């Protein structure tokens, strides 16, 4: 502090003076820390960029000090980022700071602002609760004026900022819990596509947060907790030891469909105890229309399963059977295992049980019919979109000169035939009503183009292979457009 500097750690990073963008900085950080996950890389990039790329001369800096009575220092950025190659490790990345007050007691700061100062991040932005004005007042007079009446903020957690700020404030003593569906709805999303996962993950990392379990590895209606993420590297050999074991690369986690993303894997299980009667088991199976039922031992651990198949086989060789006679072994898979790797097992056995995110309890059962429903819901939009594209392609090929078609696309050099057209091309090909009329379809041009645009956007989202099915509203749009074209494309 005597040198008038704000100092960053990240000892593995060299000079960052050439970084002109956050994306470029991310590449530097990833190269310096190749063993860290994308979530951690995003977290660190956000913190460092605030210091070297976002903070401007004149901006305020707040630094908690390690004093017995709890004080903070407040300063003002006084110069650009510098890299001091000759300085000791941990003291090389700096910004000049003019310290305005180095002995502001935390006891003078009202609780709302004090919670913000206790961020999970080493470097964070203080924007809520009229923080900039209040911090300047603290530097000058050591008085926290608090928020003015007009600046009162709602306690509602419906917005992204409110939710994440609240999660940061309570992180030391509690965690915010909500379903994945509720989480992504804060960003106005309904499905986890690659883009939505990346944005949510980056926003969480920007506040020093992540979810446990990863919000990409469980179903939409599963509950996750907002918990602290690792905020900066340390020299401790055990770095990362406190990381949640299921926190893999959350940006890449959406690439694979996980067992826990099926609702059936999180819906709980109905079961009986080993000492119960077979009559109770069959009655429960009839009541819930189940083909299988879990069987637990006296300690509540999964022992096996009973099914209509196991009952039938046992009765073929015995005149009287009890529950133990018809109980067969059962396979248990982890909630975050790849679903595709379990298909053969599920089809051959008819079912598998799923172990929950706590790695102990049984959270659900997935059957062959659950697979049929899941993949049926996933493939139906693809089939409808393929039909729409085929009908449009065939009609355009038969009614419009190919050179006109190619010339209307954004990248004509890449279009060698109509087979190279994507759904998005047709909006440009049919951009004027006279061209549309050449198709010979007696449809209102404005409505057709409007629906084509909506379907194209849905198609682009579907092609990212989200683990979540398209919404009923999206499917209705695609189906209605397919029906529209079917009605007029009769030649």
C-alpha positions in Angstrom: 0.0 0.0 0.0 3.0 2.3 0.6 3.9 2.0 -3.0 0.4 3.2 -4.1 -0.5 0.1 -6.0 -3.3 -2.4 -6.4 -1.8 -5.8 -7.0 -3.1 -8.9 -8.6 -1.9 -12.5 -8.1 -2.1 -15.2 -10.8 1.6 -15.8 -10.8 1.6 -18.1 -13.8 0.4 -15.3 -16.1 3.0 -13.2 -17.9 2.6 -9.6 -19.1 -1.0 -8.8 -20.1 -0.2 -5.4 -21.7 -1.1 -6.7 -25.2 -4.6 -8.0 -24.2 -7.1 -5.9 -26.0 -10.2 -7.8 -25.2 -11.7 -10.1 -22.7 -11.6 -13.0 -25.2 -7.9 -12.5 -25.8 -7.3 -12.5 -22.0 -9.3 -15.7 -21.6 -6.9 -17.4 -24.1 -3.9 -16.2 -22.0 -5.5 -17.5 -18.8 -6.4 -20.8 -20.4 -2.8 -21.3 -21.7 -1.3 -20.4 -18.3 -3.7 -22.8 -16.4 -4.4 -25.7 -18.8 -5.7 -28.0 -16.0 -8.5 -25.7 -14.9 -12.1 -26.0 -16.1 -13.8 -23.6 -18.4 -15.8 -22.4 -15.4 -12.8 -21.4 -13.4 -11.1 -19.9 -16.5 -14.2 -17.7 -17.0 -14.2 -16.7 -13.4 -10.6 -15.7 -13.3 -10.8 -13.9 -16.7 -13.7 -11.8 -15.4 -11.8 -10.7 -12.3 -8.6 -9.9 -14.1 -10.3 -8.0 -16.9 -12.0 -5.8 -14.4 -8.6 -4.6 -13.3 -6.7 -4.4 -16.5 -9.5 -3.7 -19.0 -12.5 -2.2 -17.4 -11.3 0.0 -14.5 -10.6 3.6 -15.6 -8.5 6.3 -14.0 -10.6 7.9 -11.3 -12.6 4.8 -10.4 -12.7 3.9 -6.8 -11.0 0.8 -5.2 -12.0 -0.8 -2.0 -9.6 -3.2 -0.2 -10.4 -5.0 3.0 -7.3 -5.0 5.3 -6.1 -7.8 7.6 -6.4 -5.8 10.8 -7.7 -6.8 14.2 -10.5 -4.3 14.2 -11.6 -4.9 10.7 -10.9 -1.9 8.4 -10.9 -1.2 4.7 -8.8 1.1 2.5 -10.4 3.2 -0.2 -8.4 4.5 -3.2 -8.7 5.8 -6.7 -7.2 4.3 -9.9 -4.3 6.6 -10.9 -2.8 5.0 -13.9 -2.9 2.1 -16.5 -2.1 -1.5 -15.9 1.6 -2.4 -15.6 3.6 -5.6 -15.5 6.7 -5.6 -13.3 8.8 -8.5 -14.5 11.5 -7.9 -11.8 9.0 -7.9 -8.9 8.6 -11.0 -6.7 5.9 -13.6 -7.7 2.5 -12.4 -6.8 3.4 -8.7 -7.1 3.8 -8.3 -10.8 0.4 -7.3 -12.1 -0.4 -3.8 -10.8 -2.5 -0.6 -11.2 -1.3 2.6 -9.6 -3.7 3.8 -6.9 -4.0 7.0 -4.9 -5.2 5.9 -1.5 -7.8 8.3 -0.1 -8.4 6.7 3.3 -6.7 3.5 4.7 -8.5 3.2 8.0 -12.2 3.1 7.4 -13.8 0.8 10.1 -16.2 -1.8 8.9 -18.4 -1.0 11.9 -19.3 2.3 10.1 -20.7 0.5 7.1 -24.3 -0.4 6.9 -25.1 -4.1 6.5 -26.3 -4.0 2.9 -23.1 -2.5 1.6 -21.0 -4.5 4.0 -22.4 -7.8 2.6 -21.4 -6.6 -0.9 -17.9 -5.9 0.3 -17.7 -9.5 1.5 -17.9 -10.8 -2.1 -16.8 -14.3 -3.0 -14.4 -12.9 -5.6 -11.0 -11.4 -5.1 -12.0 -8.7 -7.6 -15.6 -7.7 -7.9 -17.6 -4.7 -9.1 -19.7 -2.8 -6.5 -22.8 -1.5 -8.2 -25.8 -2.2 -6.0 -27.1 -0.2 -3.1 -25.8 3.1 -4.5 -22.3 1.8 -3.6 -20.1 4.3 -5.6 -21.6 7.4 -3.9 -21.5 5.8 -0.4 -17.9 4.6 -0.7 -16.8 8.1 -1.7 -18.6 9.5 1.3 -16.9 6.9 3.5 -13.5 7.9 2.1 -14.1 11.6 2.8 -16.0 11.6 6.1 -16.1 8.0 7.3 -19.9 8.1 7.3 -22.0 5.7 5.3 -25.1 7.8 4.3 -27.0 4.6 3.2 -29.4 4.4 0.3 -31.8 7.3 -0.4 -35.5 6.5 -0.3 -35.6 6.7 -4.1 -32.8 4.2 -4.3 -34.4 1.4 -2.4 -34.3 -1.9 -4.2 -36.8 -4.7 -4.2 -36.0 -7.9 -2.3 -37.6 -9.8 -5.2 -35.2 -12.4 -6.7 -36.9 -12.6 -10.1 -34.0 -10.8 -11.9 -30.6 -12.2 -12.6 -28.8 -9.4 -10.7 -31.0 -9.8 -7.6 -30.7 -13.6 -7.6 -26.9 -13.6 -7.9 -26.3 -10.7 -5.5 -28.4 -12.5 -2.9 -26.6 -15.7 -3.5 -23.3 -14.0 -2.9 -24.5 -12.3 0.2 -25.7 -15.5 1.9 -23.0 -17.8 0.6 -21.0 -17.9 3.8 -23.9 -19.2 5.8 -26.4 -20.6 3.4 -27.1 -21.3 -0.3 -29.9 -20.3 -2.6 -31.7 -23.3 -3.9 -34.0 -23.5 -6.9 -34.8 -25.8 -9.8 -32.9 -25.6 -13.1 -36.0 -24.5 -14.8 -36.4 -21.6 -12.3 -32.7 -20.7 -12.7 -32.6 -20.5 -16.5 -35.9 -18.6 -16.5 -34.1 -15.7 -14.8 -32.3 -15.2 -18.1 -35.6 -15.6 -20.0 -34.5 -19.0 -21.3 -36.6 -22.1 -21.5 -34.0 -24.6 -22.8 -30.3 -25.3 -22.2 -28.7 -24.7 -25.6 -24.9 -24.3 -26.0 -25.3 -20.5 -26.1 -27.6 -20.3 -23.0 -25.4 -22.6 -21.0 -22.4 -20.5 -21.9 -24.0 -17.2 -20.9 -25.4 -18.5 -17.6 -22.1 -20.2 -16.7 -20.2 -17.0 -17.5 -22.6 -14.8 -15.4 -22.3 -17.2 -12.5 -18.6 -17.3 -12.7 -18.5 -13.5 -12.9 -20.0 -13.4 -9.4 -17.8 -16.2 -8.1 -20.6 -18.7 -8.2 -21.4 -22.1 -9.6 -24.2 -24.7 -9.1 -24.1 -27.9 -7.2 -24.8 -30.2 -9.0 -23.9 -28.7 -12.4 -27.2 -27.3 -13.8 -26.3 -29.1 -17.1 -26.2 -32.6 -15.7 -29.7 -32.9 -14.2 -33.2 -32.5 -15.4 -35.0 -29.1 -15.6 -37.1 -29.8 -12.5 -34.1 -30.9 -10.4 -32.9 -28.6 -7.6 -29.5 -27.0 -7.6 -27.7 -24.8 -5.1 -25.8 -21.6 -5.9 -22.4 -22.1 -4.2 -19.0 -20.4 -4.2 -16.6 -21.3 -7.0 -12.8 -21.2 -6.7 -11.9 -17.5 -7.2 -8.1 -17.4 -7.7 -5.2 -19.8 -7.9 -3.1 -20.6 -4.8 0.3 -22.2 -4.3 -1.3 -25.0 -2.2 -0.6 -28.4 -3.6 -4.2 -29.3 -2.8 -5.7 -26.6 -4.9 -9.0 -27.6 -6.2 -9.5 -30.1 -3.4 -12.6 -28.3 -2.2 -14.1 -28.2 -5.6 -17.4 -30.1 -5.8 -16.6 -33.5 -7.4 -19.4 -33.1 -9.9 -18.2 -29.7 -11.1 -16.7 -30.6 -14.5 -16.5 -28.2 -17.3 -20.1 -26.8 -17.2 -19.8 -25.1 -20.5 -18.9 -28.3 -22.2 -21.2 -30.5 -20.0 -24.2 -29.8 -22.3 -22.4 -31.7 -25.1 -23.6 -35.0 -23.7 -27.0 -36.2 -22.6 -26.8 -37.3 -19.0 -28.9 -39.9 -17.1 -30.0 -37.3 -14.6 -31.5 -35.1 -17.3 -34.4 -37.5 -17.7 -37.2 -36.6 -15.4 -37.7 -40.2 -14.5 -34.2 -40.3 -13.1 -35.2 -37.6 -10.5 -38.8 -38.6 -9.7 -38.1 -40.9 -6.8 -38.9 -44.6 -6.5 -41.7 -46.6 -5.1 -40.6 -49.7 -3.3 -41.2 -52.4 -0.7 -39.1 -54.0 2.0 -37.7 -57.5 1.8 -40.0 -58.7 4.4 -43.2 -57.4 2.7 -45.6 -59.6 0.9 -45.6 -60.2 -2.8 -49.3 -59.2 -2.7 -48.3 -55.7 -1.5 -45.7 -55.4 -4.3 -48.1 -56.4 -7.0 -50.8 -54.2 -5.7 -48.5 -51.2 -5.8 -47.4 -52.1 -9.3 -51.0 -52.2 -10.4 -51.8 -49.0 -8.6 -49.1 -47.0 -10.3 -49.1 -49.0 -13.5 -45.5 -49.9 -13.0 -43.7 -52.8 -14.6 -40.9 -52.8 -12.0 -40.7 -52.0 -8.3 -37.7 -51.4 -6.0 -36.9 -53.7 -3.2 -35.0 -52.3 -0.2 -33.3 -54.1 2.7 -34.0 -53.4 6.4 -31.5 -50.5 6.3 -33.2 -48.8 3.4 -30.5 -49.8 0.9 -31.5 -50.9 -2.6 -31.5 -54.8 -2.6 -32.9 -55.5 -6.0 -36.2 -55.2 -7.9 -39.3 -57.1 -8.6 -41.0 -57.1 -12.1 -43.9 -58.7 -13.9 -41.2 -60.7 -15.8 -39.5 -61.9 -12.7 -42.8 -62.9 -11.2 -43.8 -64.9 -14.3 -40.5 -66.7 -14.5 -40.6 -67.7 -10.8 -44.2 -69.0 -11.1 -43.2 -71.3 -14.0 -41.1 -73.4 -11.7 -42.8 -73.0 -8.4 -46.4 -73.4 -7.2 -46.0 -70.8 -4.5 -43.6 -67.8 -4.5 -42.9 -65.0 -2.1 -41.2 -61.6 -2.6 -37.7 -63.0 -2.1 -38.3 -65.6 -4.8 -39.1 -63.0 -7.4 -36.6 -60.3 -6.5 -33.7 -60.0 -9.0 -30.5 -57.9 -9.0 -30.8 -54.3 -10.2 -28.2 -52.1 -11.9 -27.6 -48.6 -10.4 -26.1 -45.9 -12.5 -24.8 -42.4 -11.5 -27.0 -39.4 -12.3 -24.2 -37.8 -14.3 -23.3 -40.8 -16.5 -23.8 -40.4 -20.2 -27.3 -41.7 -21.2 -26.2 -43.1 -24.5 -23.7 -45.4 -22.7 -26.6 -46.9 -20.8 -29.1 -47.6 -23.6 -28.0 -51.2 -24.2 -28.2 -51.9 -20.4 -31.7 -50.3 -20.2 -33.0 -52.2 -23.2 -31.6 -55.6 -22.1 -32.7 -55.3 -18.5 -35.8 -53.1 -19.1 -34.7 -50.6 -16.5 -31.9 -49.2 -14.3 -32.0 -47.3 -11.1 -30.4 -43.9 -10.8 -28.2 -42.7 -7.9 -28.9 -39.1 -6.9 -26.6 -36.1 -6.8 -25.8 -37.0 -3.1 -24.1 -40.2 -4.4 -26.1 -42.2 -1.9 -29.8 -42.2 -2.4 -31.8 -43.7 -5.3 -33.4 -40.8 -7.1 -35.3 -42.5 -9.8 -35.7 -45.4 -12.3 -35.3 -45.2 -16.0 -37.2 -47.7 -18.2 -37.1 -48.6 -21.9 -40.4 -46.7 -22.3 -38.7 -43.6 -20.8 -36.1 -43.8 -23.5 -38.7 -44.2 -26.2 -40.5 -41.0 -24.9 -37.3 -39.0 -24.5 -35.9 -39.8 -28.0 -39.3 -39.6 -29.6 -39.7 -36.0 -28.2 -36.2 -35.2 -29.4 -36.6 -36.6 -32.9 -40.1 -35.3 -33.8 -38.9 -31.6 -34.3 -36.0 -32.9 -36.5 -38.5 -34.9 -38.6 -40.8 -32.0 -39.1 -38.0 -29.6 -39.9 -36.6 -32.0 -42.4 -40.0 -32.3 -44.1 -40.3 -28.5 -44.3 -36.8 -28.1 -45.8 -37.5 -30.9 -48.4 -40.8 -29.4 -49.5 -39.3 -25.9 -49.8 -36.2 -27.2 -51.7 -38.3 -29.2 -54.1 -40.6 -26.3 -54.8 -37.9 -23.7 -55.3 -35.9 -26.1 -57.5 -38.9 -26.6 -59.8 -40.1 -23.0 -60.0 -37.1 -20.6 -59.7 -34.0 -20.3 -61.9 -31.0 -21.7 -60.0 -28.8 -18.7 -60.7 -31.5 -16.4 -59.1 -31.7 -18.7 -56.1 -27.9 -18.7 -55.6 -27.6 -15.0 -56.1 -30.1 -14.3 -53.4 -28.1 -16.2 -50.7 -25.6 -14.4 -48.5 -22.7 -16.7 -49.6 -23.5 -17.6 -53.2 -20.0 -19.1 -53.8 -20.9 -21.9 -51.3 -24.1 -22.8 -53.1 -23.4 -25.3 -55.8 -26.9 -26.8 -56.0 -30.2 -26.4 -54.1 -29.1 -29.2 -51.9 -26.7 -26.7 -50.3 -29.5 -24.5 -49.1 -30.4 -24.3 -45.4 -33.7 -23.2 -44.0 -32.4 -19.8 -43.3 -31.6 -19.2 -47.0 -35.2 -19.3 -48.0 -36.1 -16.0 -46.2 -33.5 -14.3 -48.5 -34.5 -16.2 -51.6 -38.2 -15.2 -51.1 -37.5 -11.7 -49.8 -39.9 -10.1 -52.2 -43.5 -11.1 -52.8 -43.2 -11.4 -56.6 -40.6 -14.1 -56.2 -42.8 -15.9 -53.7 -45.7 -15.9 -56.1 -43.6 -17.9 -58.5 -43.9 -20.8 -56.2 -47.6 -21.1 -57.0 -48.7 -21.4 -53.4 -51.9 -19.5 -52.6 -50.8 -18.3 -49.2 -50.7 -14.9 -47.6 -47.1 -13.7 -48.2 -46.7 -11.8 -44.9 -47.9 -14.6 -42.7 -45.8 -17.2 -44.6 -42.6 -15.1 -44.2 -43.4 -14.4 -40.5 -43.8 -18.1 -39.8 -40.8 -19.1 -41.9 -38.7 -16.7 -39.8 -40.0 -18.2 -36.5 -39.4 -21.7 -37.7 -35.9 -20.9 -38.8 -35.1 -19.5 -35.3 -36.4 -22.7 -33.7 -34.5 -24.8 -36.2 -31.2 -23.0 -35.3 -31.9 -23.7 -31.6 -32.8 -27.3 -32.2 -29.6 -28.0 -34.2 -27.6 -27.2 -31.1 -28.8 -30.5 -29.7 -30.0 -29.2 -26.4 -30.7 -31.9 -23.7 -34.1 -30.2 -23.2 -37.0 -30.9 -25.6 -38.4 -28.0 -27.6 -41.3 -26.3 -25.8 -44.9 -27.2 -26.6 -45.3 -23.7 -28.1 -42.2 -24.1 -30.3 -43.4 -27.6 -31.5 -46.8 -26.1 -32.3 -45.2 -23.4 -34.5 -43.2 -26.0 -36.4 -46.1 -28.4 -36.8 -48.5 -25.6 -37.9 -46.0 -24.4 -40.6 -45.5 -28.0 -41.8 -49.3 -28.4 -42.1 -49.5 -25.1 -44.0 -47.0 -26.3 -46.6 -48.5 -29.8 -46.8 -51.9 -28.2 -47.6 -50.5 -26.3 -50.7 -47.6 -28.6 -51.8 -49.7 -31.2 -53.5 -48.0 -31.4 -56.9 
